């Protein structure tokens, strides 16, 4: 595997029922220090790929490596220790606990002697959270909660950050701020792998695009190039590269804040 690949999957198939793969025979290497966004129609297997990499689906075949290490047989907690963090779709904080208490839970895998320093570093790196450190997480705006969940995932200094639909339900301003933070994370050499339903904004913020259809990679390449390819409109809007696009469904999600 090339040295600039933190994470790779080879002939990887996974799903939720034994012998019924959602992700089919997928081979790909995710570059270090880059933001890779996975897009495609509903049911393409995008979220299942992230869950499969993290060990939350049934393995069918293939392998997963982080660096030179094969982690295919590791459970989810072992993959976390190996350097992979996951921010799943939807709110995944502890709403009745304060921001600082949530961050303290994010370092439970670290040695006790390192935990206070890790929390202080997180508050320094996420100043929007530092201003809200004593506030209950459930009382934060949607953008602030998403930022908190990213901070919790980053506290163990992962080599790879997997994040599923981070812009879900957020205002345009908050979406931009979240994407900017993810780009900032890649500046430290972390490979960020994002599934995103907001294709235009997500790819505009990304380095690499991966287009999935029916559990397989249909195309990958520079995000700007993929976004500007007219043939991709059918995939984004219609679900198959060789079918007519029926038009995009309106976004009925509530925009619950104006920014972070």
Secondary structure, DSSP 4 states (H G I P E B T S, - for coil): --TTEEEEEEEEEEEEETTEEEEEEEEEEEETT-EEEEE-STTSSHHHHHHHHHT-SEEEEEEEEETTEE-TT--HHHHHHHTEEEE-SS--S-TTSBHHHHHHHTTTTS-HHHHHHHHHHHHHH-HHHHTTTTSBGGGS-HHHHHHHHHHHHHTT--SEEEEE-TTTT--HHHHHHHHHHHHHHHTTTPEEEEE-S-HHHHHHT-SEEEEEETTEEEEEEEHHHHHT-TTHHHHHHHSSTTS----PPP-------S--
